[in-house]
Amino acid sequence: MSDLKNNHLSEEYLAANRATWNALTELHQQSHFYNVEQFKKTRNSLNAIELAEIGDVKGKKLLHLQCHFGMDTLSFAELGANVTGADLSDASIRLACQLRDELGFEGNFVASDIYALKENLEGKFDIVYTSYGAIGWLPDLKQWANIISHFLKEGGYFYMVEFHPVIYMYEWANNFALKYSYFNERPVIETISESYTNQKLKPQVSYTWNHSLSEIVNALLGEGLQLEFLNEYNYSVYNCFPHLKEIEKGKYRFKPPYHHLPHTFSLKVSKKIQKGHTQSGRIVVDL
């Protein structure tokens, strides 16, 4: 097939990944992993890392990229944000809207490939957010970073928390065989028959891409965004890989010797206020 890394709108990979995530949504809404019934009670699915690093979102406009069926998005709404979620899967967006309406939240959900989001969504946001397990479904991070910058207000920021790219080099189910490149060299094309929620799935073809930390950071810096921090963690907040054990509540680590690997990372970049632009009724001048 064609070079997917440079063919963002390839109908082949988009159709395959949309079908995969539509099928996963049907499973996930019934899973113990997502525990939708518990979410309806707590109205929160966010983890300690992102809650500590993002801080107060009350009154902020927040765009959640690759939001799946919106539990994290609605969690930010519970914290007072004005939320919009976007996802490739139309089944995910339908379920997100159902949860929103059932729980009485305000919020907007858009079914869209991220690369087509400019054509499907208007407005600027104080915060753009994405999280665990999302970025690997995207072939081109330069265009991804351009989308982020497009939707960010001046003075706003992009925050992401993700699984560390090092752990995607391993074939977890095969006794941790070192199999994949750390770098974005070619798509990883697989037929999957089980979700990370340990539920069986009718075989679905998926296309994913590995992205190094330098590729991620440099894509964002290439849009003129300014790095605020980059943090790495030696644990996962989800028990979603083989060979993990809980080291304390809400923290999971690979068993030795793989406990030395970085498990997750987070970063924040901000969009500079341009000289002479106004913010909150004041003239901002760069000296």
C-alpha positions in Angstrom: 0.0 0.0 0.0 1.0 3.7 -0.1 3.3 5.3 2.4 0.9 6.0 5.3 3.4 8.2 7.1 3.0 10.8 4.4 -0.6 10.0 3.3 -2.5 11.4 6.3 -6.0 10.9 4.8 -5.4 7.3 3.5 -8.9 5.8 3.4 -7.3 2.4 4.1 -5.9 3.2 7.5 -8.7 5.5 8.6 -11.4 3.0 7.7 -9.6 0.2 9.5 -8.9 2.2 12.7 -12.4 3.6 12.8 -13.8 0.1 12.5 -11.5 -1.1 15.2 -12.4 1.7 17.6 -16.1 1.3 16.9 -15.8 -2.4 17.9 -13.7 -1.5 20.9 -16.3 1.0 22.1 -19.0 -1.7 22.2 -16.7 -3.8 24.4 -15.3 -1.0 26.6 -18.6 0.4 27.7 -19.3 -3.0 29.4 -15.8 -3.5 30.8 -14.6 -3.5 34.4 -11.5 -1.5 33.1 -13.7 1.5 32.2 -16.3 0.8 34.8 -18.9 3.2 33.4 -21.4 2.6 36.3 -18.7 3.7 38.8 -18.0 6.8 36.7 -21.6 7.8 36.8 -21.3 7.9 40.6 -17.9 9.6 40.9 -18.1 11.7 37.7 -14.3 11.4 37.5 -12.0 9.2 35.5 -8.8 11.3 35.7 -5.6 10.2 37.4 -3.3 11.8 39.9 -0.6 12.7 37.3 -2.9 14.8 35.1 -4.9 16.3 37.9 -1.7 17.5 39.7 -0.1 18.9 36.5 -3.0 20.5 34.8 -4.4 22.2 37.9 -7.5 24.4 37.9 -9.6 24.2 34.7 -12.7 26.1 36.0 -14.0 28.4 33.4 -11.5 27.3 30.8 -12.3 26.1 27.3 -10.8 22.7 26.9 -10.4 20.6 23.7 -9.8 16.8 24.3 -8.3 15.1 21.2 -8.9 11.4 20.7 -11.4 11.4 23.6 -12.8 7.8 23.1 -16.2 7.9 24.7 -15.6 11.0 26.7 -15.3 10.0 30.3 -12.1 12.1 30.8 -13.7 14.9 28.8 -16.8 14.9 31.1 -14.5 14.7 34.1 -13.1 18.0 33.1 -16.6 19.4 32.8 -17.3 18.2 36.3 -14.2 20.3 37.4 -15.8 23.4 35.7 -14.2 23.4 32.2 -16.2 24.2 29.0 -15.4 21.0 27.1 -15.2 19.7 23.6 -14.1 16.2 22.7 -13.1 14.8 19.3 -12.6 11.2 18.2 -12.3 9.2 15.0 -14.9 6.7 16.2 -18.5 7.7 15.6 -19.6 4.9 18.0 -17.4 6.5 20.7 -18.9 10.0 20.1 -22.5 8.6 20.2 -21.7 7.0 23.6 -20.1 10.2 24.8 -23.2 12.2 24.0 -25.3 9.6 25.8 -23.2 9.9 28.9 -23.3 13.7 28.7 -27.0 13.8 28.4 -27.7 11.1 31.1 -25.5 12.9 33.6 -26.6 16.4 32.8 -23.3 17.7 31.6 -22.7 20.5 29.1 -20.2 19.7 26.4 -19.7 19.3 22.7 -18.5 16.1 20.9 -17.3 15.9 17.3 -16.8 12.7 15.3 -13.7 13.6 13.2 -10.3 12.3 12.2 -7.9 14.6 14.0 -6.3 15.7 10.7 -9.7 16.8 9.4 -10.6 18.7 12.6 -10.2 22.2 11.2 -13.0 21.4 8.8 -15.3 20.0 11.5 -14.7 22.3 14.5 -14.5 26.1 15.0 -13.1 28.1 17.9 -10.0 28.5 20.0 -9.3 26.9 23.4 -7.4 27.7 26.5 -6.3 24.1 26.9 -5.8 21.3 24.4 -5.4 17.9 26.0 -4.7 14.3 25.0 -3.8 11.2 27.0 -2.9 7.6 27.3 -2.8 5.4 24.2 -3.8 8.1 21.7 -0.7 9.4 19.9 0.3 6.0 18.4 -2.8 6.0 16.2 -1.4 9.1 14.3 1.1 8.8 11.4 2.3 12.4 11.2 3.1 14.5 14.2 4.0 17.7 12.4 0.5 18.0 11.2 -0.8 16.9 14.6 1.2 19.7 16.2 -0.2 22.2 13.6 -3.7 21.2 14.6 -2.9 21.7 18.2 -1.5 25.2 17.5 -4.4 26.1 15.3 -6.9 25.5 18.1 -4.9 27.0 21.0 -5.6 30.6 22.0 -2.5 32.8 22.6 -1.6 32.3 26.2 -3.1 28.8 26.2 -1.4 25.5 26.6 -1.3 21.9 25.3 -0.9 19.1 27.9 -0.4 15.5 27.2 0.2 12.4 29.4 1.1 9.2 27.6 2.7 5.8 27.8 6.4 6.1 27.2 7.6 5.2 23.7 10.3 2.9 25.0 7.7 0.3 26.1 6.2 0.2 22.6 9.4 -1.4 21.4 8.5 -4.7 23.1 6.1 -7.5 22.3 4.5 -7.7 25.7 2.6 -10.9 25.3 5.6 -12.8 23.9 7.8 -12.7 27.0 8.9 -9.1 26.4 10.7 -9.7 23.1 12.4 -6.6 21.8 10.6 -6.3 18.4 9.8 -2.8 17.2 11.8 0.3 16.4 11.9 3.2 18.8 11.6 5.5 15.8 8.7 6.2 13.4 10.0 4.2 10.5 6.9 2.4 9.2 3.3 1.6 10.4 2.8 -1.3 12.7 0.0 -3.3 11.0 -1.6 -5.9 13.2 -4.7 -8.0 13.5 -6.0 -7.7 17.0 -8.4 -10.1 18.6 -8.3 -8.8 22.2 -8.6 -5.4 23.9 -6.3 -4.1 26.5 -9.3 -4.6 28.8 -8.8 -8.3 28.4 -12.0 -8.7 26.4 -12.1 -10.8 23.3 -12.7 -9.0 20.0 -13.7 -10.0 16.5 -10.4 -9.8 14.7 -9.8 -6.2 13.5 -6.9 -4.7 11.5 -5.2 -1.8 13.1 -2.5 0.7 12.0 -0.3 2.3 14.6 3.0 4.3 14.6 5.8 4.5 17.2 6.9 8.1 18.1 10.1 8.9 19.9 10.2 11.7 22.5 12.3 13.9 20.3 9.8 13.5 17.4 6.9 14.5 19.8 8.7 17.5 21.3 10.2 18.8 18.1 6.9 18.7 16.3 5.4 20.9 19.0 8.4 23.2 19.1 8.3 23.5 15.3 4.9 25.2 15.7 6.5 27.9 17.9 5.1 26.4 21.1 7.2 26.8 24.2 8.1 23.8 26.4 7.1 24.2 30.0 8.1 20.8 31.3 8.7 17.2 30.3 8.3 14.5 33.0 8.9 10.8 32.9 7.5 8.2 35.3 8.5 4.7 36.3 4.9 3.5 36.6 1.7 3.3 34.7 -1.6 4.5 36.1 -3.4 1.7 34.3 -3.0 -2.1 34.6 -3.3 -2.5 30.8 -0.1 -4.4 29.8 1.0 -7.9 30.6 3.5 -8.4 33.5 2.4 -5.4 35.5 2.0 -5.5 39.3 0.5 -2.9 41.6 3.2 -1.2 43.6 0.7 1.1 45.4 -2.8 2.1 44.8 -3.2 3.4 41.3 0.4 2.7 40.3 1.6 -0.3 38.3 5.1 -1.3 37.3 6.5 -4.0 35.1 8.0 -7.0 36.9 11.9 -7.3 37.1 14.0 -6.7 35.1 11.6 -4.5 33.1 10.7 -2.3 36.2 13.7 -0.1 35.2 11.9 1.0 32.0 10.2 4.4 31.8 6.5 3.7 31.8 4.7 7.1 31.2 5.6 10.7 30.4 3.9 14.0 30.4 4.6 17.4 28.8 3.2 20.9 28.6 3.8 23.5 25.9 2.3 27.0 25.8 1.4 29.3 23.0 3.1 32.7 23.3 1.1 35.9 23.3 2.1 37.9 20.3 3.4 41.4 20.6 0.7 44.0 20.7 -2.1 41.5 21.3 -4.6 42.0 24.1 -5.3 39.7 27.0 -8.0 40.3 29.6 -8.4 43.9 28.5 -4.6 44.7 28.7 -2.2 45.4 26.0 0.7 42.9 26.1 4.0 44.2 24.8 7.2 42.1 24.4 10.3 43.9 25.6 
